[in-house]
């Protein structure tokens, strides 16, 4: 690591980033947003979230040379990288950002020009498109020294990171998580724990830093506590009216995905939870007149987030639960600083997408009951096979078992070219009608 | 036992007197599967599920689902957890590359776990029989290696269609029945090269649509080797003789040619293609890729680029199983072959 780059990074961290945020705040003040009549008051924490994420992306530009840089998949056990002080960037989070800013098709096209098929995952195409063209709404992303991947969310991330590894000629470290066709077995846990132990020398070599088990335990504790707080944040939506919506949660998810294991995530969720509890206390809902409560299945349709938030709110429908946002609260409680490797193997090997569909069915049935859900919106995401294959049956079984209304929307998380507004509208209108006619 | 694609230790099934019948591309029209699967799921998975839904797999005693990709993984769960088959279902997860030291221990354990689960339905596994079957697997591997070599040297008088029929018989024949067929063709090798035909390499999941092979035959083109998932990528490397058959099977898994579904690095796949080009003298590569097959499609741009750098022409076809070759696609193949001279 160079002294100059290290000094520059610390200067930006202590001075530059703060100046940028002050400037942004000033600009923001000049352009106050118009209040939406069907939505409750916006969360005060949103400003703090924006600051944290802007700072994270901004500082990442100065990380190379000052800190080891890794690109990480959303389900990877990042706590291990934190021990070596890696600056971590999440291409999936960046993909969501591009999607929300409606830049998906543009960046996907950059990958398609290089021969990547338009049927491939759009997060991957966005990320490869960024790697090839440098285009990003985040200004710029640092080039990594390491790609850290876990196939506990899909095999696609492995194919995608393989392509990056080939393009940049940098190492790819895989955390291979056997899929739980039935229950997780002891030797699955042993295999995963052994892999984590085997990674240590490789991470020491790449980062030039030494592994500290004490530090590892501390980070695990922070990650587990942050995740527990995130679970508490989501649980506030069990209240009527729910103080936030899943559309809010999709956004406030960013720290638990991208900054897990860092104190900033823990601090942020404490503030968010306090605010939500206060809203519950005061009876403030995310939707002005909450009539029906809905559940979302799959990744968000990022480019429709704002539109759909209003579309549902104006009918008094609020999304109060989602399998996607729940994923970062569901299993991290397994983390145990007393047996860091084994517990990490369990926490990451048991995530929703690495579990069989029967587990998903039971989980959703439980959430529908816990969150008093009246209807289910299933996003059949063209990009995400492990989340989408099985959804038709899932919808049928939940409707039959629990008698709830459900609708499947064919779309994509970021590539709006794979989305038909007309088709979605027709399906949603029928769904709204059915919901409104149900007591 | 019905076995879905792609990697599994067939010797364990043979040793239990079980015939693995691989389900790659049943010749069906997909109708019932669309109620369970989205249109963006590949036809290997669509047709596999269709076979089950139409009751055409009812004669089977059980199913085995290896962990090949996200779609096969979830189809297995749809069948097991949601639809139900009234047949025992077995699952086989194999480690993905890049492999650490623990991958070998895990794979060895997976083999014994599979054997133990099968034992409750098919009786205990006799270690002596397993050793015999593993040796038989190695013998078959040698025969296949020889056949592929003969094919590369143009000393096998078989059309492309006939060659892949022979290879694909191994997807459902018991080894005792397949071996004589392979031996017969090895014996029928010609002393010198046969009629000159343009040598090429085929890559992809499997040689379907068969019309591609027929067209190549018509154009006097010889598939001199392949990088098919159901072809050379599953060729065992006979290698060292291990006393413990489980160790032998473990060694086989980790020495097999690289494969997208095992997470093999692009460089390894590229080097493997280069090796095939060298041993066969092939002049070009046709990638015949099943639509929506993510593991394959992700590797294509880098493989094509590597071939281009080496001066090897390549063609990518985006095909559906049993959908034949459109006029446009056939014209592209013809034009590609013309450029090879």
Interface residues (C-beta under 8 A of the other chain):
Chain A: X114 X115 X116 X117 X119 X120 X121 X124 X151 X154 X155 X156 X158 X159 X160 X162 X163 X165 X166 X167 X172 X173 X174 X176 X178 X179 X181 X182 X185 X187 X190 X191 X194 X195 X198 X199 X356 X357 X358 X361 X380 X382 X385 X386 X388 X389 X390 X391 X392 X393 X394 X397 X410
Chain B: X35 X36 X37 X38 X40 X41 X45 X65 X67 X69 X70 X71 X73 X74 X75 X76 X77 X78 X80 X81 X82 X83 X91 X93 X95 X96 X97 X98 X100 X101 X102 X103 X105 X106 X109 X113 X260 X263 X265 X266 X267 X291 X292 X294 X295 X297 X298 X299 X300 X301 X302 X304 X305 X318
